[in-house]
Amino acid sequence: MAKGQGKVLAINKKANHDYAIEETIEAGIVLQGTEIKSIRNGKVQLRDAFVLIRNNEAWISNMHISPYEQGNQFNHDPLRSRKLLLHKKQIATLLGQVKQEGYTIVPLKMYLKDGFAKVLIGVGKGKKLYDKRDDLKKKEAKREMERAFKAKQQY
């Protein structure tokens, strides 16, 4: 299966709006106890999440995984930092790219692949306000063209 394929559980739409994504990498994630059950139920949110590299390890922070309903005392902190499983070469590449001015690592989506939870992370450069406006104009123009084409096909 190609990277980014599988049962998609969460998408970070804000990341594509705020960043120009240049490269993507698939990463595994270290979970504890009942977290995978919550993820399988779709109780995960990537909106404010980001990736840090500490001690040559990649960590995802601010990813919210809701406590499992039947988990009682075995539930974990919903916002704890979780380790990402990447090769050393991938971490070195990410670290080199992030040291450039304006680049950051953001999670794009979370999905299940062969029973394992995977996170698609992307290296992106922050967009300026005028870049966001241009993207919205292009998106609206594309919608208008599709509407006109669809209307013309009906007659």
N, CA, C and O atoms as a GROMACS GRO file, in nm:
protein
  620
    1MET      N    1   0.084  -0.118   0.000
    1MET     CA    2   0.000   0.000   0.000
    1MET      C    3   0.088   0.125   0.000
    1MET      O    4   0.190   0.128   0.069
    2ALA      N    5   0.051   0.225  -0.074
    2ALA     CA    6   0.128   0.349  -0.081
    2ALA      C    7   0.109   0.430   0.046
    2ALA      O    8   0.011   0.410   0.119
    3LYS      N    9   0.202   0.521   0.073
    3LYS     CA   10   0.189   0.602   0.194
    3LYS      C   11   0.066   0.692   0.182
    3LYS      O   12   0.035   0.744   0.074
    4GLY      N   13  -0.002   0.710   0.293
    4GLY     CA   14  -0.123   0.791   0.293
    4GLY      C   15  -0.247   0.710   0.260
    4GLY      O   16  -0.356   0.766   0.254
    5GLN      N   17  -0.232   0.578   0.239
    5GLN     CA   18  -0.346   0.493   0.206
    5GLN      C   19  -0.387   0.415   0.332
    5GLN      O   20  -0.307   0.394   0.422
    6GLY      N   21  -0.510   0.375   0.334
    6GLY     CA   22  -0.564   0.300   0.447
    6GLY      C   23  -0.693   0.368   0.491
    6GLY      O   24  -0.742   0.460   0.425
    7LYS      N   25  -0.747   0.322   0.604
    7LYS     CA   26  -0.871   0.380   0.657
    7LYS      C   27  -0.836   0.512   0.727
    7LYS      O   28  -0.775   0.512   0.834
    8VAL      N   29  -0.875   0.622   0.667
    8VAL     CA   30  -0.841   0.754   0.721
    8VAL      C   31  -0.928   0.782   0.844
    8VAL      O   32  -1.051   0.771   0.838
    9LEU      N   33  -0.863   0.819   0.954
    9LEU     CA   34  -0.933   0.846   1.080
    9LEU      C   35  -0.943   0.994   1.110
    9LEU      O   36  -1.041   1.039   1.169
   10ALA      N   37  -0.841   1.071   1.071
   10ALA     CA   38  -0.841   1.215   1.098
   10ALA      C   39  -0.757   1.286   0.992
   10ALA      O   40  -0.654   1.236   0.949
   11ILE      N   41  -0.805   1.403   0.952
   11ILE     CA   42  -0.733   1.486   0.855
   11ILE      C   43  -0.713   1.623   0.915
   11ILE      O   44  -0.804   1.679   0.977
   12ASN      N   45  -0.594   1.678   0.898
   12ASN     CA   46  -0.562   1.811   0.947
   12ASN      C   47  -0.578   1.910   0.832
   12ASN      O   48  -0.482   1.940   0.761
   13LYS      N   49  -0.701   1.962   0.814
   13LYS     CA   50  -0.728   2.056   0.706
   13LYS      C   51  -0.657   2.189   0.728
   13LYS      O   52  -0.621   2.258   0.633
   14LYS      N   53  -0.637   2.224   0.854
   14LYS     CA   54  -0.572   2.350   0.887
   14LYS      C   55  -0.426   2.352   0.840
   14LYS      O   56  -0.373   2.458   0.806
   15ALA      N   57  -0.362   2.235   0.837
   15ALA     CA   58  -0.222   2.228   0.795
   15ALA      C   59  -0.208   2.268   0.649
   15ALA      O   60  -0.117   2.344   0.615
   16ASN      N   61  -0.296   2.219   0.562
   16ASN     CA   62  -0.287   2.255   0.420
   16ASN      C   63  -0.324   2.401   0.397
   16ASN      O   64  -0.282   2.460   0.298
   17HIS      N   65  -0.402   2.458   0.486
   17HIS     CA   66  -0.440   2.598   0.474
   17HIS      C   67  -0.326   2.690   0.520
   17HIS      O   68  -0.303   2.794   0.459
   18ASP      N   69  -0.256   2.651   0.626
   18ASP     CA   70  -0.154   2.738   0.686
   18ASP      C   71  -0.013   2.714   0.632
   18ASP      O   72   0.074   2.799   0.648
   19TYR      N   73   0.011   2.598   0.569
   19TYR     CA   74   0.146   2.564   0.526
   19TYR      C   75   0.147   2.518   0.381
   19TYR      O   76   0.050   2.457   0.333
   20ALA      N   77   0.255   2.547   0.312
   20ALA     CA   78   0.280   2.492   0.179
   20ALA      C   79   0.363   2.366   0.199
   20ALA      O   80   0.483   2.374   0.224
   21ILE      N   81   0.300   2.250   0.189
   21ILE     CA   82   0.365   2.122   0.218
   21ILE      C   83   0.455   2.083   0.101
   21ILE      O   84   0.411   2.079  -0.014
   22GLU      N   85   0.582   2.054   0.133
   22GLU     CA   86   0.678   2.020   0.030
   22GLU      C   87   0.713   1.873   0.026
   22GLU      O   88   0.739   1.819  -0.082
   23GLU      N   89   0.714   1.806   0.140
   23GLU     CA   90   0.752   1.665   0.145
   23GLU      C   91   0.669   1.596   0.253
   23GLU      O   92   0.638   1.655   0.356
   24THR      N   93   0.633   1.470   0.228
   24THR     CA   94   0.557   1.394   0.327
   24THR      C   95   0.630   1.265   0.361
   24THR      O   96   0.701   1.208   0.278
   25ILE      N   97   0.612   1.221   0.485
   25ILE     CA   98   0.674   1.098   0.534
   25ILE      C   99   0.570   1.025   0.619
   25ILE      O  100   0.497   1.086   0.697
   26GLU      N  101   0.563   0.893   0.601
   26GLU     CA  102   0.475   0.810   0.683
   26GLU      C  103   0.549   0.766   0.807
   26GLU      O  104   0.663   0.720   0.799
   27ALA      N  105   0.485   0.780   0.924
   27ALA     CA  106   0.548   0.743   1.050
   27ALA      C  107   0.452   0.660   1.133
   27ALA      O  108   0.331   0.683   1.134
   28GLY      N  109   0.509   0.562   1.202
   28GLY     CA  110   0.432   0.488   1.301
   28GLY      C  111   0.425   0.571   1.427
   28GLY      O  112   0.495   0.671   1.441
   29ILE      N  113   0.340   0.529   1.519
   29ILE     CA  114   0.322   0.604   1.643
   29ILE      C  115   0.317   0.508   1.761
   29ILE      O  116   0.254   0.402   1.753
   30VAL      N  117   0.383   0.545   1.871
   30VAL     CA  118   0.385   0.463   1.991
   30VAL      C  119   0.263   0.501   2.074
   30VAL      O  120   0.248   0.616   2.115
   31LEU      N  121   0.177   0.403   2.099
   31LEU     CA  122   0.055   0.426   2.177
   31LEU      C  123   0.056   0.340   2.301
   31LEU      O  124   0.126   0.239   2.308
   32GLN      N  125  -0.023   0.381   2.401
   32GLN     CA  126  -0.031   0.305   2.524
   32GLN      C  127  -0.175   0.262   2.549
   32GLN      O  128  -0.269   0.339   2.530
   33GLY      N  129  -0.190   0.139   2.593
   33GLY     CA  130  -0.317   0.088   2.644
   33GLY      C  131  -0.437   0.109   2.554
   33GLY      O  132  -0.445   0.053   2.444
   34THR      N  133  -0.530   0.190   2.602
   34THR     CA  134  -0.659   0.205   2.535
   34THR      C  135  -0.659   0.310   2.424
   34THR      O  136  -0.763   0.334   2.363
   35GLU      N  137  -0.545   0.371   2.396
   35GLU     CA  138  -0.541   0.477   2.294
   35GLU      C  139  -0.577   0.425   2.156
   35GLU      O  140  -0.644   0.494   2.080
   36ILE      N  141  -0.534   0.304   2.121
   36ILE     CA  142  -0.563   0.251   1.988
   36ILE      C  143  -0.713   0.225   1.972
   36ILE      O  144  -0.767   0.239   1.862
   37LYS      N  145  -0.779   0.189   2.081
   37LYS     CA  146  -0.924   0.166   2.074
   37LYS      C  147  -0.997   0.296   2.047
   37LYS      O  148  -1.093   0.298   1.970
   38SER      N  149  -0.953   0.405   2.110
   38SER     CA  150  -1.013   0.536   2.083
   38SER      C  151  -0.985   0.579   1.940
   38SER      O  152  -1.072   0.637   1.874
   39ILE      N  153  -0.865   0.553   1.893
   39ILE     CA  154  -0.830   0.590   1.756
   39ILE      C  155  -0.916   0.514   1.656
   39ILE      O  156  -0.964   0.572   1.559
   40ARG      N  157  -0.937   0.385   1.680
   40ARG     CA  158  -1.021   0.305   1.590
   40ARG      C  159  -1.164   0.354   1.588
   40ARG      O  160  -1.234   0.338   1.488
   41ASN      N  161  -1.209   0.414   1.698
   41ASN     CA  162  -1.343   0.474   1.705
   41ASN      C  163  -1.346   0.612   1.641
   41ASN      O  164  -1.453   0.673   1.633
   42GLY      N  165  -1.232   0.663   1.596
   42GLY     CA  166  -1.226   0.794   1.531
   42GLY      C  167  -1.221   0.910   1.628
   42GLY      O  168  -1.255   1.022   1.590
   43LYS      N  169  -1.181   0.887   1.751
   43LYS     CA  170  -1.177   0.992   1.854
   43LYS      C  171  -1.039   1.055   1.861
   43LYS      O  172  -0.976   1.057   1.968
   44VAL      N  173  -0.991   1.106   1.749
   44VAL     CA  174  -0.859   1.169   1.744
   44VAL      C  175  -0.871   1.301   1.670
   44VAL      O  176  -0.948   1.314   1.575
   45GLN      N  177  -0.792   1.400   1.715
   45GLN     CA  178  -0.796   1.533   1.654
   45GLN      C  179  -0.653   1.582   1.632
   45GLN      O  180  -0.571   1.582   1.724
   46LEU      N  181  -0.624   1.625   1.509
   46LEU     CA  182  -0.489   1.670   1.472
   46LEU      C  183  -0.478   1.820   1.454
   46LEU      O  184  -0.372   1.869   1.415
   47ARG      N  185  -0.581   1.894   1.482
   47ARG     CA  186  -0.588   2.035   1.445
   47ARG      C  187  -0.468   2.118   1.493
   47ARG      O  188  -0.407   2.187   1.411
   48ASP      N  189  -0.431   2.113   1.618
   48ASP     CA  190  -0.323   2.196   1.671
   48ASP      C  191  -0.194   2.117   1.693
   48ASP      O  192  -0.103   2.164   1.761
   49ALA      N  193  -0.186   1.998   1.636
   49ALA     CA  194  -0.070   1.912   1.660
   49ALA      C  195   0.052   1.959   1.580
   49ALA      O  196   0.039   2.021   1.474
   50PHE      N  197   0.169   1.929   1.633
   50PHE     CA  198   0.295   1.961   1.567
   50PHE      C  199   0.398   1.857   1.606
   50PHE      O  200   0.380   1.784   1.704
   51VAL      N  201   0.507   1.850   1.530
   51VAL     CA  202   0.612   1.750   1.554
   51VAL      C  203   0.739   1.822   1.597
   51VAL      O  204   0.780   1.920   1.536
   52LEU      N  205   0.801   1.770   1.703
   52LEU     CA  206   0.929   1.820   1.753
   52LEU      C  207   1.033   1.711   1.743
   52LEU      O  208   1.000   1.592   1.749
   53ILE      N  209   1.158   1.750   1.727
   53ILE     CA  210   1.267   1.652   1.729
   53ILE      C  211   1.353   1.682   1.850
   53ILE      O  212   1.416   1.787   1.859
   54ARG      N  213   1.355   1.586   1.946
   54ARG     CA  214   1.433   1.598   2.070
   54ARG      C  215   1.520   1.475   2.084
   54ARG      O  216   1.471   1.363   2.070
   55ASN      N  217   1.646   1.494   2.112
   55ASN     CA  218   1.740   1.383   2.134
   55ASN      C  219   1.736   1.282   2.019
   55ASN      O  220   1.736   1.162   2.042
   56ASN      N  221   1.734   1.332   1.896
   56ASN     CA  222   1.728   1.248   1.776
   56ASN      C  223   1.608   1.154   1.773
   56ASN      O  224   1.617   1.044   1.719
   57GLU      N  225   1.498   1.198   1.832
   57GLU     CA  226   1.372   1.125   1.828
   57GLU      C  227   1.263   1.223   1.790
   57GLU      O  228   1.266   1.339   1.830
   58ALA      N  229   1.166   1.177   1.712
   58ALA     CA  230   1.055   1.262   1.671
   58ALA      C  231   0.938   1.240   1.766
   58ALA      O  232   0.902   1.126   1.797
   59TRP      N  233   0.879   1.350   1.813
   59TRP     CA  234   0.766   1.346   1.906
   59TRP      C  235   0.653   1.430   1.850
   59TRP      O  236   0.675   1.539   1.796
   60ILE      N  237   0.531   1.381   1.863
   60ILE     CA  238   0.414   1.457   1.821
   60ILE      C  239   0.347   1.511   1.947
   60ILE      O  240   0.323   1.437   2.042
   61SER      N  241   0.318   1.641   1.946
   61SER     CA  242   0.258   1.708   2.062
   61SER      C  243   0.124   1.767   2.024
   61SER      O  244   0.098   1.794   1.907
   62ASN      N  245   0.039   1.785   2.124
   62ASN     CA  246  -0.093   1.846   2.109
   62ASN      C  247  -0.188   1.766   2.022
   62ASN      O  248  -0.289   1.821   1.976
   63MET      N  249  -0.161   1.640   1.997
   63MET     CA  250  -0.256   1.555   1.928
   63MET      C  251  -0.353   1.502   2.034
   63MET      O  252  -0.311   1.439   2.131
   64HIS      N  253  -0.480   1.528   2.015
   64HIS     CA  254  -0.580   1.490   2.116
   64HIS      C  255  -0.641   1.356   2.082
   64HIS      O  256  -0.706   1.341   1.978
   65ILE      N  257  -0.622   1.258   2.171
   65ILE     CA  258  -0.689   1.128   2.161
   65ILE      C  259  -0.780   1.119   2.282
   65ILE      O  260  -0.734   1.113   2.395
   66SER      N  261  -0.910   1.117   2.258
   66SER     CA  262  -1.007   1.114   2.367
   66SER      C  263  -0.993   0.986   2.449
   66SER      O  264  -0.957   0.882   2.394
   67PRO      N  265  -1.021   0.994   2.580
   67PRO     CA  266  -1.015   0.872   2.662
   67PRO      C  267  -1.117   0.770   2.614
   67PRO      O  268  -1.227   0.805   2.572
   68TYR      N  269  -1.081   0.643   2.620
   68TYR     CA  270  -1.170   0.534   2.580
   68TYR      C  271  -1.282   0.522   2.683
   68TYR      O  272  -1.258   0.528   2.803
   69GLU      N  273  -1.405   0.506   2.635
   69GLU     CA  274  -1.522   0.507   2.724
   69GLU      C  275  -1.518   0.395   2.827
   69GLU      O  276  -1.554   0.416   2.943
   70GLN      N  277  -1.476   0.275   2.787
   70GLN     CA  278  -1.471   0.163   2.881
   70GLN      C  279  -1.332   0.146   2.944
   70GLN      O  280  -1.303   0.041   3.000
   71GLY      N  281  -1.248   0.247   2.936
   71GLY     CA  282  -1.110   0.235   2.982
   71GLY      C  283  -1.089   0.258   3.129
   71GLY      O  284  -0.984   0.220   3.181
   72ASN      N  285  -1.183   0.316   3.199
   72ASN     CA  286  -1.176   0.356   3.340
   72ASN      C  287  -1.037   0.402   3.383
   72ASN      O  288  -0.988   0.500   3.326
   73GLN      N  289  -0.970   0.340   3.479
   73GLN     CA  290  -0.844   0.390   3.532
   73GLN      C  291  -0.726   0.370   3.437
   73GLN      O  292  -0.619   0.425   3.461
   74PHE      N  293  -0.744   0.293   3.331
   74PHE     CA  294  -0.633   0.265   3.240
   74PHE      C  295  -0.618   0.369   3.130
   74PHE      O  296  -0.528   0.359   3.047
   75ASN      N  297  -0.706   0.470   3.127
   75ASN     CA  298  -0.695   0.575   3.027
   75ASN      C  299  -0.573   0.662   3.053
   75ASN      O  300  -0.523   0.671   3.165
   76HIS      N  301  -0.526   0.727   2.946
   76HIS     CA  302  -0.406   0.811   2.954
   76HIS      C  303  -0.442   0.956   2.927
   76HIS      O  304  -0.553   0.987   2.885
   77ASP      N  305  -0.347   1.045   2.953
   77ASP     CA  306  -0.365   1.187   2.928
   77ASP      C  307  -0.392   1.210   2.779
   77ASP      O  308  -0.312   1.167   2.696
   78PRO      N  309  -0.502   1.276   2.742
   78PRO     CA  310  -0.537   1.293   2.601
   78PRO      C  311  -0.436   1.375   2.520
   78PRO      O  312  -0.425   1.355   2.399
   79LEU      N  313  -0.362   1.466   2.584
   79LEU     CA  314  -0.272   1.555   2.510
   79LEU      C  315  -0.123   1.522   2.530
   79LEU      O  316  -0.037   1.605   2.498
   80ARG      N  317  -0.093   1.405   2.581
   80ARG     CA  318   0.048   1.374   2.608
   80ARG      C  319   0.127   1.365   2.478
   80ARG      O  320   0.071   1.341   2.371
   81SER      N  321   0.258   1.386   2.488
   81SER     CA  322   0.345   1.374   2.371
   81SER      C  323   0.365   1.226   2.340
   81SER      O  324   0.383   1.144   2.430
   82ARG      N  325   0.360   1.193   2.210
   82ARG     CA  326   0.376   1.054   2.168
   82ARG      C  327   0.493   1.044   2.071
   82ARG      O  328   0.514   1.131   1.986
   83LYS      N  329   0.569   0.936   2.084
   83LYS     CA  330   0.688   0.917   2.002
   83LYS      C  331   0.647   0.867   1.863
   83LYS      O  332   0.558   0.782   1.850
   84LEU      N  333   0.712   0.920   1.761
   84LEU     CA  334   0.692   0.875   1.623
   84LEU      C  335   0.804   0.778   1.586
   84LEU      O  336   0.919   0.798   1.624
   85LEU      N  337   0.768   0.675   1.512
   85LEU     CA  338   0.865   0.573   1.472
   85LEU      C  339   0.916   0.605   1.332
   85LEU      O  340   0.846   0.586   1.233
   86LEU      N  341   1.040   0.652   1.327
   86LEU     CA  342   1.105   0.688   1.201
   86LEU      C  343   1.248   0.632   1.201
   86LEU      O  344   1.305   0.606   1.307
   87HIS      N  345   1.304   0.614   1.083
   87HIS     CA  346   1.443   0.574   1.071
   87HIS      C  347   1.533   0.694   1.102
   87HIS      O  348   1.491   0.809   1.090
   88LYS      N  349   1.657   0.666   1.143
   88LYS     CA  350   1.751   0.772   1.177
   88LYS      C  351   1.776   0.865   1.059
   88LYS      O  352   1.789   0.986   1.076
   89LYS      N  353   1.784   0.808   0.938
   89LYS     CA  354   1.807   0.891   0.819
   89LYS      C  355   1.689   0.985   0.796
   89LYS      O  356   1.709   1.101   0.758
   90GLN      N  357   1.567   0.937   0.818
   90GLN     CA  358   1.449   1.021   0.801
   90GLN      C  359   1.450   1.136   0.903
   90GLN      O  360   1.417   1.249   0.868
   91ILE      N  361   1.487   1.106   1.027
   91ILE     CA  362   1.492   1.209   1.130
   91ILE      C  363   1.600   1.312   1.097
   91ILE      O  364   1.579   1.431   1.115
   92ALA      N  365   1.715   1.266   1.048
   92ALA     CA  366   1.823   1.358   1.011
   92ALA      C  367   1.779   1.448   0.896
   92ALA      O  368   1.809   1.568   0.897
   93THR      N  369   1.707   1.393   0.799
   93THR     CA  370   1.656   1.472   0.687
   93THR      C  371   1.557   1.578   0.737
   93THR      O  372   1.564   1.694   0.697
   94LEU      N  373   1.466   1.535   0.824
   94LEU     CA  374   1.368   1.629   0.879
   94LEU      C  375   1.436   1.740   0.957
   94LEU      O  376   1.400   1.857   0.945
   95LEU      N  377   1.534   1.703   1.038
   95LEU     CA  378   1.606   1.802   1.119
   95LEU      C  379   1.676   1.904   1.031
   95LEU      O  380   1.676   2.023   1.062
   96GLY      N  381   1.737   1.858   0.921
   96GLY     CA  382   1.804   1.950   0.829
   96GLY      C  383   1.707   2.045   0.762
   96GLY      O  384   1.739   2.163   0.743
   97GLN      N  385   1.587   1.997   0.727
   97GLN     CA  386   1.489   2.081   0.662
   97GLN      C  387   1.429   2.183   0.758
   97GLN      O  388   1.401   2.296   0.720
   98VAL      N  389   1.408   2.142   0.884
   98VAL     CA  390   1.345   2.231   0.981
   98VAL      C  391   1.439   2.342   1.024
   98VAL      O  392   1.393   2.448   1.067
   99LYS      N  393   1.570   2.320   1.015
   99LYS     CA  394   1.665   2.425   1.054
   99LYS      C  395   1.661   2.544   0.958
   99LYS      O  396   1.709   2.652   0.992
  100GLN      N  397   1.604   2.524   0.839
  100GLN     CA  398   1.588   2.635   0.747
  100GLN      C  399   1.480   2.729   0.802
  100GLN      O  400   1.390   2.687   0.874
  101GLU      N  401   1.492   2.854   0.767
  101GLU     CA  402   1.400   2.956   0.817
  101GLU      C  403   1.257   2.932   0.769
  101GLU      O  404   1.233   2.918   0.649
  102GLY      N  405   1.162   2.928   0.861
  102GLY     CA  406   1.021   2.923   0.826
  102GLY      C  407   0.964   2.784   0.804
  102GLY      O  408   0.844   2.774   0.775
  103TYR      N  409   1.042   2.679   0.815
  103TYR     CA  410   0.992   2.544   0.792
  103TYR      C  411   0.951   2.478   0.923
  103TYR      O  412   1.012   2.503   1.027
  104THR      N  413   0.849   2.395   0.917
  104THR     CA  414   0.803   2.322   1.034
  104THR      C  415   0.749   2.186   0.991
  104THR      O  416   0.723   2.163   0.873
  105ILE      N  417   0.732   2.097   1.088
  105ILE     CA  418   0.679   1.963   1.062
  105ILE      C  419   0.539   1.956   1.123
  105ILE      O  420   0.521   1.980   1.242
  106VAL      N  421   0.440   1.922   1.040
  106VAL     CA  422   0.302   1.912   1.088
  106VAL      C  423   0.242   1.778   1.046
  106VAL      O  424   0.273   1.727   0.938
  107PRO      N  425   0.157   1.720   1.130
  107PRO     CA  426   0.085   1.599   1.089
  107PRO      C  427  -0.027   1.634   0.994
  107PRO      O  428  -0.102   1.730   1.018
  108LEU      N  429  -0.040   1.559   0.886
  108LEU     CA  430  -0.142   1.586   0.785
  108LEU      C  431  -0.265   1.498   0.803
  108LEU      O  432  -0.378   1.546   0.794
  109LYS      N  433  -0.242   1.368   0.828
  109LYS     CA  434  -0.356   1.280   0.854
  109LYS      C  435  -0.312   1.157   0.929
  109LYS      O  436  -0.194   1.120   0.930
  110MET      N  437  -0.409   1.093   0.993
  110MET     CA  438  -0.386   0.969   1.066
  110MET      C  439  -0.476   0.862   1.005
  110MET      O  440  -0.592   0.888   0.974
  111TYR      N  441  -0.421   0.743   0.989
  111TYR     CA  442  -0.497   0.636   0.926
  111TYR      C  443  -0.450   0.502   0.980
  111TYR      O  444  -0.345   0.491   1.042
  112LEU      N  445  -0.532   0.399   0.955
  112LEU     CA  446  -0.496   0.262   0.991
  112LEU      C  447  -0.444   0.192   0.866
  112LEU      O  448  -0.508   0.197   0.761
  113LYS      N  449  -0.330   0.127   0.878
  113LYS     CA  450  -0.270   0.054   0.767
  113LYS      C  451  -0.226  -0.081   0.820
  113LYS      O  452  -0.137  -0.089   0.905
  114ASP      N  453  -0.287  -0.186   0.771
  114ASP     CA  454  -0.259  -0.323   0.816
  114ASP      C  455  -0.274  -0.338   0.967
  114ASP      O  456  -0.198  -0.412   1.030
  115GLY      N  457  -0.371  -0.268   1.026
  115GLY     CA  458  -0.398  -0.279   1.169
  115GLY      C  459  -0.314  -0.187   1.256
  115GLY      O  460  -0.334  -0.183   1.378
  116PHE      N  461  -0.222  -0.113   1.198
  116PHE     CA  462  -0.136  -0.023   1.276
  116PHE      C  463  -0.176   0.122   1.249
  116PHE      O  464  -0.211   0.157   1.136
  117ALA      N  465  -0.170   0.205   1.352
  117ALA     CA  466  -0.197   0.348   1.336
  117ALA      C  467  -0.074   0.416   1.276
  117ALA      O  468   0.036   0.400   1.328
  118LYS      N  469  -0.094   0.490   1.170
  118LYS     CA  470   0.014   0.562   1.103
  118LYS      C  471  -0.023   0.710   1.094
  118LYS      O  472  -0.141   0.746   1.087
  119VAL      N  473   0.080   0.795   1.094
  119VAL     CA  474   0.061   0.939   1.080
  119VAL      C  475   0.140   0.984   0.959
  119VAL      O  476   0.258   0.951   0.945
  120LEU      N  477   0.075   1.059   0.870
  120LEU     CA  478   0.143   1.117   0.756
  120LEU      C  479   0.186   1.257   0.798
  120LEU      O  480   0.102   1.344   0.821
  121ILE      N  481   0.318   1.279   0.808
  121ILE     CA  482   0.368   1.410   0.848
  121ILE      C  483   0.427   1.480   0.726
  121ILE      O  484   0.477   1.415   0.634
  122GLY      N  485   0.420   1.610   0.727
  122GLY     CA  486   0.470   1.688   0.616
  122GLY      C  487   0.559   1.801   0.662
  122GLY      O  488   0.538   1.860   0.768
  123VAL      N  489   0.659   1.830   0.581
  123VAL     CA  490   0.746   1.945   0.605
  123VAL      C  491   0.692   2.059   0.521
  123VAL      O  492   0.682   2.047   0.399
  124GLY      N  493   0.658   2.168   0.587
  124GLY     CA  494   0.599   2.279   0.514
  124GLY      C  495   0.652   2.413   0.558
  124GLY      O  496   0.704   2.429   0.669
  125LYS      N  497   0.636   2.509   0.469
  125LYS     CA  498   0.674   2.647   0.497
  125LYS      C  499   0.546   2.724   0.520
  125LYS      O  500   0.449   2.709   0.446
  126GLY      N  501   0.544   2.806   0.623
  126GLY     CA  502   0.426   2.882   0.657
  126GLY      C  503   0.384   2.976   0.546
  126GLY      O  504   0.468   3.042   0.485
  127LYS      N  505   0.253   2.981   0.518
  127LYS     CA  506   0.201   3.070   0.415
  127LYS      C  507   0.175   3.208   0.473
  127LYS      O  508   0.140   3.222   0.590
  128LYS      N  509   0.193   3.308   0.391
  128LYS     CA  510   0.157   3.445   0.428
  128LYS      C  511   0.009   3.464   0.402
  128LYS      O  512  -0.054   3.381   0.335
  129LEU      N  513  -0.049   3.571   0.454
  129LEU     CA  514  -0.192   3.596   0.439
  129LEU      C  515  -0.231   3.609   0.293
  129LEU      O  516  -0.336   3.559   0.252
  130TYR      N  517  -0.147   3.676   0.211
  130TYR     CA  518  -0.182   3.693   0.071
  130TYR      C  519  -0.176   3.559  -0.004
  130TYR      O  520  -0.249   3.541  -0.102
  131ASP      N  521  -0.090   3.466   0.039
  131ASP     CA  522  -0.087   3.334  -0.023
  131ASP      C  523  -0.217   3.259   0.004
  131ASP      O  524  -0.270   3.190  -0.083
  132LYS      N  525  -0.268   3.272   0.126
  132LYS     CA  526  -0.395   3.207   0.161
  132LYS      C  527  -0.509   3.264   0.079
  132LYS      O  528  -0.598   3.190   0.035
  133ARG      N  529  -0.508   3.395   0.058
  133ARG     CA  530  -0.613   3.458  -0.023
  133ARG      C  531  -0.606   3.410  -0.168
  133ARG      O  532  -0.709   3.384  -0.229
  134ASP      N  533  -0.486   3.399  -0.221
  134ASP     CA  534  -0.470   3.350  -0.358
  134ASP      C  535  -0.524   3.207  -0.372
  134ASP      O  536  -0.592   3.175  -0.469
  135ASP      N  537  -0.494   3.123  -0.273
  135ASP     CA  538  -0.544   2.985  -0.276
  135ASP      C  539  -0.696   2.982  -0.273
  135ASP      O  540  -0.758   2.903  -0.344
  136LEU      N  541  -0.757   3.068  -0.191
  136LEU     CA  542  -0.903   3.073  -0.185
  136LEU      C  543  -0.962   3.120  -0.318
  136LEU      O  544  -1.065   3.067  -0.362
  137LYS      N  545  -0.899   3.218  -0.383
  137LYS     CA  546  -0.947   3.265  -0.513
  137LYS      C  547  -0.939   3.155  -0.618
  137LYS      O  548  -1.032   3.136  -0.696
  138LYS      N  549  -0.827   3.082  -0.621
  138LYS     CA  550  -0.810   2.972  -0.716
  138LYS      C  551  -0.914   2.863  -0.692
  138LYS      O  552  -0.971   2.808  -0.786
  139LYS      N  553  -0.937   2.833  -0.566
  139LYS     CA  554  -1.035   2.730  -0.530
  139LYS      C  555  -1.175   2.770  -0.575
  139LYS      O  556  -1.249   2.688  -0.630
  140GLU      N  557  -1.211   2.895  -0.552
  140GLU     CA  558  -1.342   2.946  -0.592
  140GLU      C  559  -1.357   2.947  -0.744
  140GLU      O  560  -1.463   2.912  -0.796
  141ALA      N  561  -1.252   2.986  -0.817
  141ALA     CA  562  -1.256   2.987  -0.963
  141ALA      C  563  -1.273   2.845  -1.017
  141ALA      O  564  -1.347   2.824  -1.113
  142LYS      N  565  -1.208   2.750  -0.956
  142LYS     CA  566  -1.220   2.610  -0.998
  142LYS      C  567  -1.363   2.560  -0.977
  142LYS      O  568  -1.418   2.491  -1.062
  143ARG      N  569  -1.423   2.596  -0.863
  143ARG     CA  570  -1.562   2.558  -0.835
  143ARG      C  571  -1.657   2.616  -0.939
  143ARG      O  572  -1.746   2.547  -0.988
  144GLU      N  573  -1.637   2.742  -0.973
  144GLU     CA  574  -1.722   2.808  -1.072
  144GLU      C  575  -1.711   2.740  -1.209
  144GLU      O  576  -1.812   2.721  -1.276
  145MET      N  577  -1.590   2.704  -1.248
  145MET     CA  578  -1.571   2.636  -1.376
  145MET      C  579  -1.642   2.500  -1.375
  145MET      O  580  -1.706   2.462  -1.474
  146GLU      N  581  -1.631   2.427  -1.264
  146GLU     CA  582  -1.697   2.298  -1.256
  146GLU      C  583  -1.848   2.312  -1.260
  146GLU      O  584  -1.916   2.231  -1.323
  147ARG      N  585  -1.901   2.414  -1.193
  147ARG     CA  586  -2.047   2.438  -1.196
  147ARG      C  587  -2.094   2.471  -1.337
  147ARG      O  588  -2.196   2.419  -1.383
  148ALA      N  589  -2.020   2.556  -1.405
  148ALA     CA  590  -2.057   2.594  -1.541
  148ALA      C  591  -2.050   2.473  -1.635
  148ALA      O  592  -2.137   2.455  -1.720
  149PHE      N  593  -1.948   2.393  -1.621
  149PHE     CA  594  -1.933   2.274  -1.704
  149PHE      C  595  -2.045   2.174  -1.678
  149PHE      O  596  -2.099   2.114  -1.771
  150LYS      N  597  -2.080   2.158  -1.550
  150LYS     CA  598  -2.188   2.065  -1.512
  150LYS      C  599  -2.322   2.114  -1.567
  150LYS      O  600  -2.402   2.034  -1.615
  151ALA      N  601  -2.347   2.245  -1.558
  151ALA     CA  602  -2.471   2.302  -1.607
  151ALA      C  603  -2.480   2.287  -1.760
  151ALA      O  604  -2.588   2.263  -1.814
  152LYS      N  605  -2.368   2.302  -1.829
  152LYS     CA  606  -2.368   2.291  -1.974
  152LYS      C  607  -2.391   2.147  -2.018
  152LYS      O  608  -2.453   2.124  -2.122
  153GLN      N  609  -2.343   2.050  -1.940
  153GLN     CA  610  -2.363   1.910  -1.974
  153GLN      C  611  -2.509   1.866  -1.956
  153GLN      O  612  -2.554   1.773  -2.023
  154GLN      N  613  -2.582   1.931  -1.867
  154GLN     CA  614  -2.720   1.891  -1.841
  154GLN      C  615  -2.811   1.924  -1.959
  154GLN      O  616  -2.914   1.859  -1.977
  155TYR      N  617  -2.776   2.023  -2.039
  155TYR     CA  618  -2.860   2.063  -2.153
  155TYR      C  619  -2.817   2.003  -2.281
  155TYR      O  620  -2.878   2.028  -2.385
   0.00000   0.00000   0.00000
